[in-house]
């Protein structure tokens, strides 16, 4: 069996890394394509994932995204036609590979864990044969995307699957020149180029002001784009890595995580690190459940943040077998 896995954003590298390994262990041939966006290519290299780089992000405007979808899907079709025919294509919410797979008549599976990316899911759910999502998402929320009869649901968080074999490495602290005796806060910037995040997020700016005002706090900010990196580095008083790092180890060692996105929030939950969300959009069902359970907190006032060192994890880690996730992705 031959599988084609397409990676279009940084978190997808981590989420699908164990799937790639599991399929190869089962005798599948796996080829990977990746989009030049954020740290996707750098993380592929960091984690030893051989890949073919195809296409780039075209920007946050709807027209630009439409152009990007058309151009990259076409490029993927051209690439795939030079390979031995694939039995299955897999993408993490990637519309590009869903379009390309349909044109090539290759069965495809999509997976995601945030249900309100309306434009995105109206494409990938309709074109996919299987839609793999957390069981926290009510099926009724996905029916309008054409997912009826296609759902494959898994328990827990996807992060509990791909972090199952993960153990934190303290080397990242030395790499960034961090002092283990001082409070460490990890911050993730808003997904400013995402279609589901089309608004200002003043709360994030207030968080940065709060962290810079505390001389004892080490604030590591992980930007999504080169523009964000340049702006944050110019502000001063922050640690802004200039390359892909072991972010999961950094989160595990942190005293607090504050993120405007979703994946890093859930990684913190999975690793037992206290975490606040500054996401200003509509919470998805996964985060709704985490908030209700007290595992994720919504931040309203940055002045109320407890920036002291913590002693222990806020909860025990949950580790789930990534083979189950791989099984759902390949069961058409």
Secondary structure, 3 states (H helix, E strand, C coil): CEEEEEECCHHHHHHHHHHHHHHHHCCCEEEEEEEECCCHHHHHHHCCCCCEEEEECCCCCHHHHHHHHHHHHHHHHHHHCCCCCCCEEEECCCHHHHHHHHHHCCCEEEECCCCCCHHHHHHHHHHCCEEEEECCCCHHHCHHHCCCCCEEEECCCHHHHHCCCCCCCCHHHHHCCCCCCCCEEEEECCCCCCCCCCCCCHHHHHHHHHHHHCCCCEEEEECCCHHHHHHHHHHCCCECCCCCCCHHHHHHHCCEEEECCCHHHHHHHHHCCCEEECCCCCCCHHHHHHHHCCCCEECCCHHHCCCCCCCCCCCCCCCCCHHHHHHHHHCC
